[in-house]
């Protein structure tokens, strides 16, 4: 992020805090192992490039030793709430043009 390798689990974003039970629109644009951008209500709140396995992490180390590439180019999209209940109204996955 910002030209630096970030290895911590949680990272702050530039998004505003949403109070109450208002619906928001969230989009994530993933360009393979090149870039990932997060948008909340159309505003980009986080961007990073070259997502990669951390060789200091036990699970990642096993994957690397088994021949997995360091740069993550494919995988799963997970949706989770860390501390509060979250509801999802509409989820779409769109394939982007290269």
N, C-alpha and C positions, 0 to 999 in steps of 0.2 A: 504494500500500500504506500503510495507516495514515494515509490522508488526504494522502499525498505522492506526487508523480510520480516513479517510479523508472525510469531508462532503462538501467541496466547490464544486461549479458547474463545473469549469474548472480546469483541472490538466495538468501540463506540462509533455511532454514525452521526451524521449531521442532521438527522431528522428531528422534527419537533415532537414533543410528547403529545399523544392523543389521549384526552381525558374522556371519561364517560363511556358510552356504548355506541359511539359513532362508527359507521362503516367507513373503511378506507380501502383504496385500491393499491395493491402491491404488485409490482412487476419485477422480475429478475431476468436480465438478459445475459445468457451464457454463450460465450464464443469459444467453446472447447478449452484448450489450455492457454488461450491468449488473454481473455478478459472476462470479468463478471461485474455487472452493474446492478445495483438495487435501487428501485424507484418507489416512493410512497406518494400517492396522489399526483403522479406525474413529475415529481421532483427527485433528481438523483441524490441519494443520501449516502451511498457508499460505492466505491469502485476499487477493484484490485486486479492485478494481472498475474499471470503465471502461477496459478494455484498449484501447490506442490506438497508431496509427502514430507513429513518432518522425520529425519533419520533418528532423532532423539526419542521419538514416540515408539513404544514397544510394538504396537500393531503395524505402524507404518514401516518400521524396521524389518518386520517379517515379510511384508509385501515387497520391499525393495530387494531383500535377499532372495526372494523367489523370482526376481526378474521384472517386477513391475516398474514402469517408467517413473521417474521422480516427478515430472510435471503431470498433473492430473488432467486428462483430456476428455474423460467420460465418467459417468457415474449416475447417482440418483439425486433427485431433488427432494429434500425433506422439509416438512412443514411442522413446526413445533412452537409451543409457548413455554417460555422459561419459568414465569412466575404467576401468570394470571390465566384464567380460562379464555379460550379463543374460539371463535366460531368462523367457519368458512362458508361462504354463500355460493361462490362460483369459482371453479378452478379450471383453467385451460392451459394446455401445453401446445405451443406452436413451434414448428420447425422453421428456423430462420434461413434465409438464403445465405450462401457462403460469402 
